Structures are given as structure tokens and as C-alpha cells.
Amino acid sequence: MGRSYVVTGGGRGIGRAVVERLLGDGGAVIVVELEQAALAWADGHPASDRITPVIGDAADEDVMDRAADLAQAAGELTGWVNNAALFRDASLHSSPTRHVLDLIAVNLNPAVTGCAVAIRRFLDAGTAGAIVNVTSHQARMAVPGCAPYVTAKAAIEGLTRALAVEYGRHGVRVNAVAPGSVDTERYREFLRRQGPAEAARVEREMGRLHPLGRVARPDEVAAVIARLLSDEMSFVNGATVPVDGGRSVLAQDPEA
């Protein structure tokens, strides 16, 4: 049997690009999504026989166990990508504390659950495995109004380091990637709502925030994730890799 992978939030944006990349490398991919509509593209895909959808909440351990079962039936489970996330603004002075904590949980819980299930499966099988958690440049460069998202992503980077230390001796590597802004469906929809002139201005400003002069393509982030999952990165463990075109190095305030 070949290799198999689990990718959460794999229907759109970075997640879909990761699925496409892993399929291109010959793997079977179990794609976890909250909504069936996000995976409409999979039915007519040239590699549809290697795509298995799982519809459900990535924070639900039963859903993750089902994804792991399907992955192990499809091949040797060697890689797991925790990408599922939900971006919502909230500030402590204007939002109830419970609401802020719930928003943190929405982004943190799927990563914790995914890591737990993946690690248990790797240990039970006695095989090496790699986990990649998708965080954000905001884990280190906070943007006003985004406290729940920033907090969750920073916690996921801490989780990444803790698990790398605890399970590295068992052959389980845990790393993270921290994208900057990415040209996803959500980003395109945001630009569309602005109108042509304002969208052009936003794109110019985004270019200024990234030393490479533009936002990332999803496949550029997916390429780094796929490499971290590969045997070529066998001695990379506990790292958070910025995939932001130098945005975190420039450290320019987006509100300035």
C-alpha cells in the first residue's frame, strides 16, 4: 500500500492546495470538512479514487478517529495536517469573555484533537509519522481586534513544540507553518466586496506588507507543508516555518 494522509479543512484555500499537492505526490488523502459543499470539486477530480471525504467537526474526536480509520485502510498513515480554522474578530473590551474563549477554542481545539488522534495512531502502529499544524504570522505579529485568533495560533505553536519534544523519540515529528496573507477564496471575496478601486488599493497595501510584493498563492504554502511531511525533512522537528514572503521580518504595522 502507498502512503495516506489526513488533511482537515481540506476543501478550500490552503487545505485544498495541500490535498492537491499530496495527490500529485501519489498519496491517498482523507479530507475533513465541516460542510459537504466545500468538497464539491472532489467528485470530478482526476484522482477522485484517492480522495475520501469526511464531513464533520475537526474538533470532534469521533470524526477524527473515523478519518484515521479511513486513512489506515487506504494506505500507511504517515502524515497529518491540522489546517481547519475559523477567523472571527473580537476585542476584550467589547465582547463577553465567554465569546472570546469560545473563539479561541474554535481554532485551538481542532489542532489539539487532530494531534492527539494522529499521535495515538502512529504509536499504536509503531510507525514514524509527521504532523504539520497551520498557524499564522499573527501568532507572533498581533493585529488589533484579533485577540482570539492570535491567542489560538500562538497556542498551537506552543503545542507543536511540546509534542515535538515528547514524541520525537517515538519517530513522530511535529512542525508548523505560519503563512502570511494568502490568495484564498476568502481573500478574493473580501476584495470583490470592496469594489475595483478599493480592491486595487488593498492589493497595493498588501504588497507593501510582504517584501516579495504580493500575497502568497495557496500552492506555495502547500509545497512547504508537503515537504515537512516528507522523509527529506526527517530531522526537522518542533519548528515553525514562516511562509509569508518576509512579512514577519519586515514587521510593518498593517494599520500604519
Backbone as numpy.savetxt, mean C-alpha at the origin, in Angstrom:
# Nx Ny Nz CAx CAy CAz Cx Cy Cz
4.36 -25.69 -8.29 3.53 -24.50 -8.29 4.39 -23.25 -8.29
3.86 -22.19 -8.87 4.56 -20.93 -8.88 4.32 -20.14 -7.60
4.71 -18.89 -7.64 4.56 -18.03 -6.48 3.18 -17.39 -6.45
2.71 -17.12 -5.23 1.45 -16.42 -5.08 1.62 -15.27 -4.10
0.72 -14.29 -4.23 0.80 -13.07 -3.45 -0.60 -12.64 -3.02
-0.65 -11.88 -1.94 -1.89 -11.21 -1.53 -1.64 -9.72 -1.59
-2.56 -8.99 -2.22 -2.47 -7.53 -2.30 -3.79 -6.95 -1.83
-3.76 -6.17 -0.76 -4.99 -5.53 -0.29 -5.14 -4.17 -0.96
-6.39 -3.76 -1.16 -6.64 -2.52 -1.88 -6.10 -2.58 -3.29
-6.24 -3.76 -3.91 -5.60 -4.00 -5.22 -6.44 -3.65 -6.43
-7.56 -2.99 -6.22 -8.43 -2.69 -7.36 -8.13 -1.41 -8.08
-7.47 -0.49 -7.40 -7.24 0.84 -7.98 -5.84 1.34 -7.62
-5.42 2.38 -8.34 -4.21 3.10 -7.99 -2.97 2.25 -7.84
-2.23 2.51 -6.77 -0.99 1.77 -6.52 -1.26 0.28 -6.41
-2.35 -0.09 -5.72 -2.66 -1.50 -5.54 -2.83 -2.23 -6.85
-3.59 -1.64 -7.77 -3.77 -2.28 -9.07 -2.45 -2.38 -9.82
-1.63 -1.34 -9.74 -0.33 -1.37 -10.41 0.55 -2.49 -9.86
0.46 -2.73 -8.55 1.21 -3.83 -7.95 0.71 -5.17 -8.48
-0.62 -5.32 -8.55 -1.18 -6.56 -9.10 -0.70 -6.78 -10.52
-0.76 -5.74 -11.34 -0.31 -5.86 -12.73 1.16 -6.26 -12.81
1.96 -5.68 -11.96 3.40 -5.98 -11.98 3.66 -7.43 -11.57
3.00 -7.89 -10.52 3.20 -9.27 -10.06 2.68 -10.27 -11.07
1.57 -9.95 -11.72 1.07 -10.82 -12.79 2.08 -10.89 -13.93
2.66 -9.73 -14.26 3.67 -9.69 -15.32 4.90 -10.51 -15.01
5.17 -10.65 -13.70 6.30 -11.48 -13.27 5.94 -12.96 -13.17
4.68 -13.29 -13.50 4.28 -14.69 -13.54 3.58 -15.21 -12.30
3.31 -14.33 -11.33 2.70 -14.80 -10.10 1.18 -14.89 -10.17
0.61 -15.59 -9.20 -0.83 -15.59 -8.99 -1.12 -14.60 -7.87
-2.17 -13.80 -8.03 -2.42 -12.72 -7.08 -3.84 -12.80 -6.53
-3.93 -12.80 -5.23 -5.21 -12.71 -4.54 -5.42 -11.23 -4.22
-6.49 -10.66 -4.75 -6.71 -9.22 -4.64 -7.87 -8.96 -3.68
-7.59 -8.28 -2.59 -8.61 -7.98 -1.60 -9.12 -6.56 -1.82
-10.42 -6.44 -1.97 -11.05 -5.14 -2.16 -12.35 -5.07 -1.38
-12.69 -3.87 -0.95 -13.92 -3.67 -0.19 -15.15 -3.73 -1.10
-15.00 -3.29 -2.35 -16.13 -3.23 -3.27 -15.83 -4.02 -4.54
-16.80 -4.79 -4.97 -16.67 -5.60 -6.18 -16.38 -4.72 -7.40
-17.00 -3.53 -7.45 -16.85 -2.65 -8.61 -15.40 -2.28 -8.87
-14.59 -2.24 -7.83 -13.18 -1.87 -7.99 -12.40 -2.91 -8.78
-12.96 -4.12 -8.92 -12.27 -5.19 -9.62 -12.94 -5.57 -10.94
-13.77 -4.67 -11.46 -14.46 -4.96 -12.71 -13.48 -5.23 -13.85
-12.32 -4.61 -13.80 -11.31 -4.76 -14.85 -10.70 -6.16 -14.90
-10.79 -6.89 -13.80 -10.09 -8.18 -13.71 -10.71 -9.25 -14.61
-12.03 -9.17 -14.85 -12.70 -10.22 -15.63 -12.13 -10.37 -17.04
-11.84 -9.27 -17.69 -11.32 -9.35 -19.05 -9.82 -9.24 -19.16
-9.13 -9.38 -18.04 -7.68 -9.23 -18.04 -7.03 -10.45 -18.71
-5.95 -10.24 -19.48 -5.26 -11.38 -20.13 -4.79 -12.45 -19.15
-4.52 -12.05 -17.91 -4.07 -13.02 -16.91 -5.15 -13.28 -15.86
-6.42 -13.20 -16.28 -7.52 -13.34 -15.33 -7.50 -14.68 -14.60
-6.90 -15.70 -15.22 -6.84 -17.01 -14.56 -5.90 -17.02 -13.36
-5.09 -15.97 -13.23 -4.18 -15.87 -12.09 -4.59 -14.76 -11.12
-5.79 -14.21 -11.33 -6.33 -13.19 -10.42 -7.51 -13.80 -9.66
-7.45 -13.74 -8.35 -8.56 -14.22 -7.53 -9.03 -13.08 -6.63
-10.26 -12.60 -6.83 -10.76 -11.52 -5.98 -11.30 -12.02 -4.65
-11.09 -11.23 -3.62 -11.71 -11.47 -2.32 -12.36 -10.16 -1.92
-13.67 -10.15 -1.79 -14.38 -8.93 -1.46 -14.62 -8.89 0.04
-14.12 -7.85 0.69 -14.29 -7.74 2.13 -13.33 -6.71 2.71
-13.43 -6.52 3.99 -12.63 -5.54 4.72 -11.27 -6.14 5.06
-10.21 -5.45 4.65 -8.86 -5.95 4.90 -8.50 -5.95 6.38
-9.31 -5.30 7.21 -9.08 -5.33 8.66 -9.74 -6.53 9.32
-10.53 -7.28 8.56 -11.25 -8.44 9.07 -10.36 -9.67 8.96
-10.03 -10.27 10.08 -9.10 -11.41 10.08 -9.65 -12.59 9.29
-10.97 -12.79 9.31 -11.56 -13.87 8.53 -11.36 -13.65 7.04
-11.49 -12.41 6.60 -11.28 -12.07 5.19 -9.83 -12.33 4.81
-8.92 -11.92 5.67 -7.50 -12.12 5.38 -7.12 -13.60 5.39
-7.71 -14.36 6.29 -7.45 -15.80 6.30 -7.96 -16.45 5.01
-9.11 -15.99 4.52 -9.62 -16.53 3.26 -8.68 -16.21 2.10
-8.16 -14.99 2.10 -7.21 -14.61 1.06 -5.95 -15.47 1.15
-5.48 -15.72 2.35 -4.28 -16.55 2.53 -4.53 -17.98 2.08
-5.71 -18.51 2.40 -6.05 -19.87 1.96 -6.00 -19.97 0.43
-6.59 -18.99 -0.22 -6.64 -19.00 -1.68 -5.24 -18.84 -2.27
-4.41 -18.00 -1.63 -3.04 -17.83 -2.11 -2.25 -19.12 -2.00
-2.39 -19.82 -0.90 -1.65 -21.06 -0.72 -2.16 -22.17 -1.62
-3.42 -22.08 -2.01 -3.95 -23.05 -2.97 -3.46 -22.75 -4.39
-3.14 -21.48 -4.65 -2.73 -21.08 -6.00 -1.23 -21.24 -6.24
-0.46 -21.34 -5.19 0.99 -21.44 -5.34 1.67 -21.35 -3.99
2.96 -21.10 -4.01 3.69 -20.89 -2.76 3.55 -19.43 -2.36
2.89 -19.19 -1.24 2.70 -17.82 -0.77 4.06 -17.26 -0.33
4.54 -16.27 -1.08 5.85 -15.70 -0.76 5.80 -14.20 -0.48
4.70 -13.52 -0.87 4.66 -12.08 -0.69 3.28 -11.57 -0.32
3.29 -10.49 0.46 2.03 -9.91 0.94 2.19 -8.39 0.93
1.24 -7.70 0.33 1.29 -6.23 0.24 0.08 -5.64 0.94
0.33 -4.87 1.99 -0.73 -4.17 2.72 -0.85 -2.76 2.18
-1.80 -2.58 1.26 -1.96 -1.31 0.58 -3.28 -0.63 0.91
-4.27 -1.36 1.39 -5.60 -0.79 1.63 -5.52 0.41 2.57
-6.18 1.51 2.17 -6.14 2.73 2.97 -7.34 3.60 2.62
-7.64 4.54 3.49 -8.72 5.49 3.26 -8.26 6.84 3.78
-8.25 7.83 2.89 -7.77 9.17 3.28 -8.97 10.05 3.65
-8.97 10.55 4.87 -9.99 11.50 5.33 -9.33 12.55 6.20
-9.67 13.81 5.96 -9.14 14.90 6.77 -9.86 14.97 8.12
-9.15 15.39 9.15 -9.76 15.67 10.46 -8.72 16.38 11.32
-9.20 17.30 12.14 -8.33 18.02 13.07 -8.83 17.83 14.49
-7.91 17.79 15.44 -8.28 17.51 16.82 -9.15 18.61 17.42
-8.99 19.86 16.97 -9.76 20.94 17.57 -11.21 20.97 17.11
-11.50 20.31 15.99 -12.84 20.41 15.42 -13.56 19.07 15.28
-12.88 17.97 15.50 -13.49 16.65 15.37 -13.51 15.94 16.72
-14.57 15.16 17.00 -14.58 14.39 18.24 -13.39 13.43 18.28
-12.85 13.24 19.46 -11.70 12.35 19.61 -12.00 10.95 19.08
-13.21 10.46 19.34 -13.58 9.13 18.86 -13.50 9.05 17.35
-13.90 10.12 16.67 -13.85 10.15 15.20 -12.41 10.08 14.72
-11.53 10.82 15.36 -10.12 10.80 14.98 -9.52 9.41 15.20
-9.82 8.81 16.34 -9.31 7.47 16.62 -9.84 6.44 15.62
-11.09 6.60 15.24 -11.66 5.68 14.25 -10.96 5.82 12.91
-10.64 7.05 12.52 -9.94 7.26 11.25 -8.53 6.69 11.30
-7.87 6.79 12.44 -6.55 6.16 12.59 -6.68 4.65 12.39
-7.70 4.08 13.03 -7.90 2.63 12.96 -8.20 2.17 11.54
-8.93 2.96 10.78 -9.28 2.59 9.41 -8.03 2.31 8.59
-6.96 3.05 8.83 -5.72 2.87 8.07 -4.71 1.96 8.75
-4.73 1.91 10.07 -3.76 1.08 10.79 -4.20 -0.37 10.90
-5.47 -0.60 11.17 -5.94 -1.97 11.41 -5.71 -2.94 10.25
-5.96 -2.52 8.98 -5.70 -3.46 7.89 -4.24 -3.90 7.79
-3.32 -2.99 8.09 -1.90 -3.36 8.04 -1.55 -4.33 9.15
-2.06 -4.08 10.37 -1.78 -4.99 11.49 -2.37 -6.37 11.20
-3.61 -6.41 10.74 -4.26 -7.69 10.46 -3.55 -8.43 9.34
-3.23 -7.71 8.27 -2.54 -8.33 7.15 -1.19 -8.90 7.55
-0.43 -8.13 8.32 0.88 -8.61 8.78 0.72 -9.85 9.66
-0.28 -9.82 10.56 -0.47 -10.95 11.47 -0.77 -12.24 10.70
-1.70 -12.16 9.75 -2.07 -13.35 8.99 -0.89 -13.83 8.14
-0.21 -12.90 7.47 0.91 -13.29 6.62 2.01 -13.97 7.43
2.37 -13.37 8.56 3.45 -13.94 9.38 3.08 -15.33 9.89
1.85 -15.50 10.33 1.42 -16.83 10.81 1.52 -17.86 9.69
1.12 -17.49 8.48 1.18 -18.44 7.37 2.62 -18.78 7.01
3.50 -17.78 7.00 4.91 -18.05 6.69 5.51 -18.97 7.75
5.22 -18.70 9.02 5.78 -19.51 10.09 5.23 -20.94 10.05
3.94 -21.06 9.83 3.33 -22.39 9.80 3.87 -23.24 8.64
4.12 -22.57 7.51 4.63 -23.29 6.34 6.13 -23.54 6.44
6.79 -22.82 7.33 8.24 -22.95 7.45 8.98 -22.40 6.26
8.39 -21.41 5.61 9.00 -20.82 4.42 9.33 -19.35 4.64
10.28 -18.87 3.87 10.59 -17.45 3.90 9.45 -16.68 3.24
9.31 -15.41 3.60 8.28 -14.59 2.99 8.62 -13.12 3.14
7.96 -12.30 2.34 8.21 -10.86 2.39 6.89 -10.11 2.47
6.86 -9.11 3.32 5.71 -8.23 3.47 6.14 -6.82 3.11
5.31 -6.12 2.36 5.54 -4.70 2.10 4.31 -3.92 2.53
4.51 -2.97 3.41 3.45 -2.07 3.86 3.56 -0.75 3.10
2.45 -0.27 2.59 2.45 1.01 1.88 2.11 2.12 2.87
3.05 3.03 3.07 2.80 4.15 3.98 2.67 5.43 3.16
3.36 6.47 3.52 3.22 7.75 2.82 4.34 8.67 3.26
4.69 9.61 2.40 5.64 10.64 2.81 5.11 11.41 4.02
3.77 11.40 4.20 3.19 12.13 5.33 3.51 11.48 6.68
4.00 10.26 6.68 4.41 9.65 7.94 5.53 10.44 8.59
6.30 11.14 7.78 7.41 11.95 8.30 7.25 13.43 8.01
6.41 13.77 7.06 6.20 15.18 6.68 4.71 15.47 6.79
4.29 15.84 7.98 2.86 16.02 8.23 2.31 17.23 7.48
1.05 17.08 7.06 0.31 18.15 6.41 -0.82 18.56 7.34
-1.04 19.86 7.57 -2.11 20.28 8.48 -3.47 19.70 8.08
-4.22 19.26 9.08 -5.55 18.72 8.84 -5.57 17.23 8.58
-4.41 16.60 8.58 -4.33 15.17 8.22 -3.84 14.31 9.38
-4.09 14.73 10.61 -3.54 14.03 11.77 -3.85 12.54 11.81
-5.08 12.10 11.52 -5.34 10.65 11.60 -4.53 9.85 10.59
-4.44 10.35 9.36 -3.70 9.65 8.31 -2.21 9.62 8.63
-1.68 10.77 9.04 -0.27 10.87 9.40 0.06 9.92 10.55
-0.78 9.90 11.56 -0.55 9.05 12.72 -0.57 7.58 12.34
-1.55 7.18 11.55 -1.64 5.78 11.14 -0.44 5.35 10.31
-0.04 6.19 9.36 1.07 5.83 8.49 2.39 5.78 9.27
2.56 6.69 10.23 3.76 6.65 11.07 3.76 5.38 11.92
2.59 4.99 12.41 2.49 3.76 13.21 2.82 2.54 12.36
2.40 2.55 11.11 2.69 1.40 10.23 4.19 1.30 9.98
4.88 2.43 9.88 6.34 2.36 9.73 6.99 1.80 10.99
6.46 2.16 12.16 6.96 1.58 13.40 6.67 0.09 13.47
5.49 -0.30 13.05 5.13 -1.71 12.99 6.08 -2.47 12.08
6.40 -1.88 10.95 7.31 -2.50 9.99 8.65 -2.81 10.64
9.20 -1.85 11.37 10.50 -2.06 12.01 10.41 -3.12 13.11
9.33 -3.07 13.91 9.18 -4.03 15.00 9.09 -5.47 14.48
8.31 -5.66 13.43 8.14 -7.01 12.89 9.40 -7.50 12.20
10.11 -6.58 11.55 11.37 -6.96 10.89 12.36 -7.52 11.91
12.40 -6.90 13.08 13.32 -7.35 14.13 12.87 -8.68 14.72
11.57 -8.82 14.94 11.07 -10.01 15.61 11.08 -11.25 14.72
10.81 -11.07 13.41 10.61 -12.24 12.55 11.68 -12.44 11.49
12.65 -11.53 11.44 13.73 -11.70 10.47 14.45 -13.02 10.63
14.65 -13.44 11.87 15.37 -14.70 12.13 14.61 -15.92 11.60
13.32 -15.73 11.32 12.50 -16.81 10.75 12.41 -16.73 9.23
13.18 -15.81 8.65 13.16 -15.67 7.20 12.05 -14.80 6.67
11.39 -14.07 7.56 10.32 -13.17 7.14 10.85 -11.74 7.13
10.84 -11.13 5.95 11.28 -9.75 5.81 10.05 -8.83 5.77
10.15 -7.68 6.45 9.05 -6.71 6.47 9.63 -5.34 6.16
9.16 -4.75 5.07 9.61 -3.44 4.65 8.40 -2.56 4.32
8.67 -1.30 4.05 7.60 -0.36 3.69 8.07 0.52 2.54
7.12 1.01 1.78 7.41 2.06 0.81 6.57 3.28 1.18
7.15 4.45 1.00 6.49 5.71 1.35 6.38 6.58 0.10
5.28 6.46 -0.64 5.12 7.28 -1.84 4.88 8.75 -1.50
5.21 9.59 -2.47 4.75 10.97 -2.42 3.38 11.02 -3.07
3.10 12.07 -3.80 1.83 12.14 -4.52 1.91 11.26 -5.76
0.79 10.60 -6.07 0.77 9.61 -7.15 -0.43 9.89 -8.06
-0.22 9.70 -9.34 -1.26 9.95 -10.34 -2.26 8.79 -10.37
-3.07 8.71 -9.33 -4.08 7.67 -9.21 -5.43 8.19 -9.70
-6.43 7.31 -9.69 -7.78 7.73 -10.06 -8.29 8.85 -9.15
-7.97 8.75 -7.86 -8.41 9.78 -6.91 -7.77 11.12 -7.23
-6.50 11.09 -7.58 -5.81 12.33 -7.94 -6.40 12.93 -9.20
-6.69 12.10 -10.21 -7.28 12.58 -11.46 -8.67 13.16 -11.23
-9.45 12.51 -10.37 -10.79 13.01 -10.06 -10.71 14.35 -9.34
-9.74 14.49 -8.45 -9.54 15.77 -7.77 -9.23 16.87 -8.79
-8.35 16.61 -9.74 -8.02 17.61 -10.76 -9.23 17.94 -11.62
-10.01 16.93 -11.96 -11.18 17.14 -12.81 -12.17 18.10 -12.16
-12.33 17.97 -10.84 -13.27 18.83 -10.13 -12.81 20.27 -10.06
-11.53 20.52 -10.29 -11.01 21.89 -10.17 -11.29 22.75 -11.39
-11.51 22.10 -12.53 -11.61 22.87 -13.77 -10.24 23.00 -14.40
-10.17 23.26 -15.71 -8.89 23.24 -16.43 -7.83 24.18 -15.89
-8.20 25.43 -15.63 -7.20 26.41 -15.21 -6.65 26.07 -13.83
-7.53 25.77 -12.89 -7.08 25.46 -11.54 -6.31 24.14 -11.52
-6.75 23.17 -12.33 -6.04 21.89 -12.39 -4.62 22.10 -12.89
-4.45 22.97 -13.87 -3.11 23.25 -14.39 -2.24 23.90 -13.32
-2.85 24.79 -12.54 -2.09 25.43 -11.46 -1.69 24.40 -10.40
-2.62 23.50 -10.05 -2.31 22.47 -9.05 -1.17 21.59 -9.54
-1.20 21.21 -10.79 -0.13 20.36 -11.32 1.22 21.06 -11.31
1.20 22.37 -11.58 2.46 23.13 -11.50 2.99 23.12 -10.08
2.08 23.33 -9.12 2.49 23.35 -7.71 2.98 21.96 -7.26
2.31 20.92 -7.73 2.77 19.57 -7.39 4.15 19.31 -7.97
4.40 19.84 -9.15 5.72 19.71 -9.74 6.79 20.38 -8.90
6.44 21.49 -8.28 7.39 22.20 -7.42 7.70 21.42 -6.15
6.72 20.65 -5.67 6.92 19.87 -4.44 7.82 18.66 -4.65
7.92 18.20 -5.89 8.71 17.00 -6.21 9.90 17.41 -7.07
11.13 17.20 -6.61 12.30 17.61 -7.38 12.34 17.06 -8.80
11.70 15.93 -9.07 11.65 15.42 -10.44 10.63 16.16 -11.29
9.89 17.08 -10.68 9.01 17.97 -11.44 7.63 17.42 -11.75
7.25 16.32 -11.13 5.93 15.72 -11.38 5.60 14.76 -10.27
4.33 14.31 -10.25 3.95 13.26 -9.31 4.31 11.90 -9.90
4.25 10.88 -9.09 4.64 9.54 -9.53 3.55 8.88 -10.35
3.95 7.95 -11.20 3.00 7.03 -11.82 2.83 5.82 -10.89
1.65 5.23 -10.83 1.47 4.06 -9.96 2.45 2.93 -10.25
2.80 2.73 -11.52 3.71 1.63 -11.84 5.11 1.86 -11.30
5.48 3.13 -11.08 6.80 3.41 -10.52 6.87 2.99 -9.06
5.77 3.16 -8.34 5.72 2.70 -6.95 5.65 1.17 -6.93
4.85 0.62 -7.82 4.70 -0.84 -7.89 6.03 -1.53 -8.17
6.87 -0.91 -8.98 8.16 -1.52 -9.32 9.03 -1.69 -8.07
8.99 -0.70 -7.18 9.78 -0.79 -5.94 9.19 -1.86 -5.03
7.87 -1.91 -4.93 7.23 -2.92 -4.09 7.58 -4.33 -4.58
7.46 -4.53 -5.89 7.77 -5.85 -6.45 9.22 -6.24 -6.19
10.11 -5.27 -6.29 11.53 -5.57 -6.03 11.75 -5.94 -4.56
11.09 -5.25 -3.65 11.23 -5.58 -2.23 10.69 -6.97 -1.91
9.72 -7.42 -2.68 9.18 -8.77 -2.49 10.10 -9.85 -3.06
11.01 -9.45 -3.93 11.80 -10.42 -4.68 12.99 -10.93 -3.88
13.55 -12.05 -4.35 14.73 -12.63 -3.71 15.96 -11.72 -3.87
15.93 -10.85 -4.85 17.06 -9.93 -5.05 17.25 -9.00 -3.86
16.18 -8.77 -3.11 16.23 -7.89 -1.94 16.31 -8.69 -0.65
16.93 -9.85 -0.69 16.91 -10.80 0.42 17.57 -10.29 1.70
18.36 -9.22 1.62 18.99 -8.69 2.83 18.47 -7.31 3.19
17.33 -6.93 2.61 16.69 -5.66 2.96 15.53 -5.98 3.90
15.60 -5.45 5.11 14.61 -5.79 6.14 14.46 -4.61 7.10
13.22 -4.21 7.36 12.96 -3.13 8.30 13.14 -1.74 7.70
13.23 -1.67 6.38 13.46 -0.38 5.72 12.15 0.26 5.29
12.14 1.58 5.29 11.07 2.34 4.65 11.70 3.08 3.47
11.28 2.72 2.28 11.88 3.27 1.06 11.02 4.41 0.53
11.56 5.64 0.49 10.78 6.73 -0.10 10.67 6.53 -1.61
9.46 6.66 -2.13 9.24 6.61 -3.58 8.48 7.89 -3.91
9.19 9.00 -3.75 8.52 10.31 -3.81 9.23 11.32 -4.70
10.12 10.84 -5.55 10.81 11.76 -6.45 11.65 12.80 -5.75
12.00 12.55 -4.49 12.80 13.50 -3.72 11.98 14.49 -2.90
10.65 14.29 -2.85 9.81 15.24 -2.12 10.22 15.35 -0.66
10.51 14.22 -0.01 10.86 14.26 1.40 12.23 14.88 1.63
13.07 14.87 0.62 14.39 15.51 0.74 14.26 17.02 0.59
13.43 17.43 -0.36 13.18 18.86 -0.57 12.49 19.48 0.64
11.56 18.73 1.23 10.87 19.15 2.45 10.24 20.52 2.33
9.57 20.76 1.22 8.91 22.05 1.02 7.50 21.98 1.58
7.10 23.00 2.32 5.77 23.06 2.91 4.74 23.23 1.80
3.80 22.28 1.65 2.82 22.38 0.58 1.88 23.57 0.72
1.81 24.16 1.92 0.95 25.32 2.12 1.69 26.63 1.92
3.01 26.55 1.74 3.79 27.79 1.59 3.54 28.42 0.22
